[in-house]
């Protein structure tokens, strides 16, 4: 091609995405030796109609060998890759309940080779926090200092953040506070009217099981807006984002140790209209469970394991996996886990595999 304006930067192993007649060339390696691949954060856009090249907004982190997908709202999501020789595909986990039954402040990562490395510690030992990775930064919101899941004390207002550098190390700093202590809730980033907000969904909110969805301006200010109150107060539920919709599924409804109150519905929250609805599936039905892991692949939400018991002495971990198709509005059973567990975490690897980590198996 001979462009009427602009020129391409020489690069290899770039990611790409197509939006209409535009081709986005994202990141890549600009070096000419295997020992100096020289990852770039540069983005260029080819207009195949006008026959031009322009520079787009740069990535937050230089990387080559990444993948890119176009989301339903038109955003381009870039995943994985290598940053100047350091793989970005690491799994980070912080805090939680330790094997001995206490609450931990430790932070770890697991790499692609299966190595587990301990990093710095949180200022306060926490479990039941919500975590998110955004702008190359780990974010941790709220949590509880109490090991038990069925008590209304110990919910914290802390917000911690840690920038992940090119070596994969982290250093936790205070990001401010959230209003009122919150634990066993969902914490996600979603876009409303073109702006990214933080949403804390349901949970133990100041000592009460809540149905509230709270919106915070982010990253500055942390101004609070109680976006809406849904019909089902719950904690320990699955919270997932597909497009501009937040999904909250399952959970417990009370702190009573002998009657935790399993919830078996799934609420769909539209952040653009500040409305919610309880999903009615055209086929299949959800298994009532709490403290399940979740993973999102395209329009599919995987609900993985969880506790199906209704008392703190019989949480009854399950190996069941269910898959919600948010487009077809159906639920199907997926392949079961090798070991029943609740309180686990799940991440989607670059090859599409879902990796499930940790959790508790029937006590």
N, C-alpha and C positions, 0 to 999 in steps of 0.2 A: 504493500500500500504506500502511496505517496500522499502525505497529509497536506491539506491546504494551510493548516496552522498547527504549531506544536510539534513535538517529537517525542518518541518513546525513550524511556530510560532502559538501557540494557540490563536485563535481569533474568534469572531462572527460578524455577520452583515457586512462582508466584501463585496466589489464589486468584480466582476470578468469579465474577457474578454478572449476570445479564439482567438489565432492567429496560424493557422496551428495546430501543435501538442503541442503547449504551452498553459498552463492555467495561466493567471495572477490573483493573489489574492491580492486585492488592499485595503489598509486601514483596517478598522474594529475596533471592541471593544475588548480590551485585559483585561478589568477589570472583576471582578466576582460579583459585586453588582450593583443594579440599581442606586445607588447614586455615584458610581465611575466607569463608563463604560470605561474610559481610552481609548479614541480614539488614534489610531496609524497612522503614515504616512508610515509605512513599506509596501513594495511591494515584494512579492515573486513569483517566476516563476517555475511552475512544467513542466518539459519536460516529456510527457507521453510516449515517445519512449525510451529515455535514462534512464527514471525512476530516475530523479534527481530533486533536489530543489536548486535554487540559489536565492540570493537577487537581486531585481531589483532597479531602481532609486526610491528614496522616493518621496512621494507627497510633495507639497509645504505647505499643511495644513493637519494635522491629522484629520481624519473624520471616522465615522462609519455610516452605513445605506445609503451610497451613491449608485449611479448607474454608470455604465460604458458602453461605446459603442466604437466600432472600426470604425474609419473614413475610407474613401476611400483610403487615402494615407498611411494607416497603423497605424496612431497615435491612441492612446487610450485616449478618452475624459472621464473625471470623473466629475460627476455632483451632486451637492447637498450633503446631508448627514448632520451629526451633529458633531460638534467639541467640545468634552468634555463638553457637556450639552448646548452648544450655537448653535441654528440652523443657518445654512449657507444660508438658503433660504430667503434672503432679497432682496428687490428691491430698488436700490439707484437712486436718480435723483438730478441733480445739475444745478443751473442757470435756464435760460429760461425767458420768458416774463410773468410778474406777472399779476394778475387779474386787477390791476389798470392801466396796459398798459406800465409800466416801465420794465427795465431789472433787473433781480434778481441775487444776489450772494449766495442765500441760498442753503443749501444741506439738503436733507431729505432721510429717508428710510421708506419703508412700510414693515411690517412683515407679517407672515402667518396668524396672528390673526386680521389683518386689522388695526393695529395701525400705525399711521404716526408720526414719530419722527424727529424733526429738529436737524441736526448736525452742524458742523462748517461751516463757510462761505468761499467762494472763495475770493481771494484778489481783483479780478475785477468782477463786475457784467457782465454776458455774456449770450447771447442766440445764437442759431445756431452753437454751438460747436458740434464736434463729440466725442462720448464717447465709451470706450471699457473696458471690464474687462478681465485682463490677469495676470497670476501669482499672484493671490489673491490681485491684485492692481487695483484700479479704475484709468482710464486715461482719460483726457479731453484735446482735441486739438483745438486750435483756437477759433473761435466764433466772435460775433459782439457785440459792445456796443450800437448799434442802434436798437430800438424796431422794426422798419419797416422791412419787408422782401424784399422790392423792391428798395433798395438803395445800392450804391456801396461804401459806406463809413463805417468805424467802424470795419473792419475786423482786427483781432488780431493775433499775433504770439505766444501767450502764450501756454505753455504745463504744465498742472498741473497733479499731481499724488497723490494718497492716498492709503496707505496700510490698508486693512481691517483686524482688529485684531479679536481675538476670541469672543469679546463682540459685534462686529459689528460696533464699532465706527471708525471714520475716521479722519485724520488730513491732510489737503491739503498742499503740498509743491511744489515748482517749479521743473519741470523735464527738464527745458531748454526752448528752443524756436524752432518753426518751421520756415522755410525760407519763408518770405512773408506772410502777413496776409491772413487768410483763414476763411470763414464762410459758413454756409448752404451747407456743403460738407459731404461726407461720410468718416468715419475713421474706418479702419478694420485692423486686423492682419491676415496675410496669410503666408504660407510657400512656399519659392522658393528654389529649389535645397537643401532641408533639413534644411534651415535656416529660422527663423521667421523674417519677416519685417513688418513695419508699412506702410500702404498705405492710402494716402489721395486722395480722388477721386472727381474730378470735383469741383463745387462750385464757390463762390465769391473768386477769387484768386488775391489779391492785387488790388481789385477794378474792376476786369474784370470777366465776366462769362467765365469759362474755360472748356476745354475738356481734360485737362491734368490729368494724374494719376501719383502721386509723391510717390516715395519709399524712406523710411528712414531706415537707420540701427538702430537697437534697441536691447537692451535698452541703449547702450552707444554710444556716438558720435553724433547721430542724423544727420549723413551725408546724404545729399540729392542726389537722382538720379531721374531725370524726366524720368520715365519708358516709357511712350508713350503718345501720344495725339490721342484721339479717334475722331470720326466724329461728335459727338453731344455735344457741350458746353451746360452745364446745371447746375442749382443749385436747392436745395430742392428736390433732387431725392432720391429714395430708393437705398441703397447700402447693399449688402448681400454677404456672402462667402459660397460657397458649394465646398468642396474639395479644389483644388488649383485655382478655378475660382472665380473671383469677378464679381458680376452682378450689373449694374447700370440701374435703370428703372425709367422712367417718369421724372418729374421736370419741371422747367421753364427755358426759354432760354434768356430772356432779363430782364433788370431792368426798362423798361418803364411801369409806373404805369397803363397806359390804354391799354397796349398790352403786357402781360407778356410772351406770347409764350409757350403754353403747349407743352410738349414733350411726345409722346405716344409710343416710342420704348424702347427696353431693350438691352443694350450692354453687351456682355460677354467678360471679360478680362482674358487672360491666363497669369499669372505672370511668369510662367516658360519659355514661348517663347516670352514674351513682345509683344504680339499681341492681337488684339481685333476683334470681329465680332458683327454685329447687328443681334439679334436673329430673325429667321423666324419660326413662330410656325406652327406645322402641323395641329393644330386645335385651335380655339379660338383666341381672340385678346385682347390686353390690352386697358383698359380705360385710356385716357389721364388724368393724375393727378400729383400734386406736394405735397410735404410735407406729404406724406403718412407714416404710421408706417409700420414696416416689422418684420417678424419672420421667422426663418428657422427651419423646422422640417424634418430631413433626407435630401432628395433631393428636398423638396418642399419649395418654397418661398411664404409666405403669404404677399400680399400687401393690407394694411388695411386702409380704409378711405382715407383722403386726400382732397385737394382742386381741384375742377374741373373748377373753374372760371378763366377768363383770365385777370381780372383787380383787383387792390388792393381794390376797393370798392365793389367787388362782387366775393369773393374767392370761394363761393359755396361749402361748406363742403359736403362730400358724406359719406354715410354709407356703400358703396359698399366694398366688399372684393373679391379679385381675387387670385387665386393660380396658380403659375407657377411650373410645373413639369419639372425640369431641365434634367431629364433622358428621359422622353417621349416627351419633347419639346412641351408641350401643355399649354394652359391657360383655366381654368374653373372658374366659379363664386362660391364663398364660401358663407356661411351664413352671412347676413348683420349685421352690428353693431346695437345696440339698439338706438344709437344716432349718427348722422352724426358728424364728427369731422376731422380737419386737425391739423398737428403739434403735434400729440399724440406720445407716445412711446409704445412699446410692448415688452413683455418678455415671454419666454416659461417656464411654471412651471414644477416642477418635474413630475407631473402626465400627462404632455403633453398638458394641457390647455394653451391657449394663453391669457395673461392678457394685456388689453389695458388701458393705463393711460393718463389722461390729454387731452390736445388738445383744439382747439377752434371750436365752432359750429356756423358757419355762422356769425362770428363777435362777 
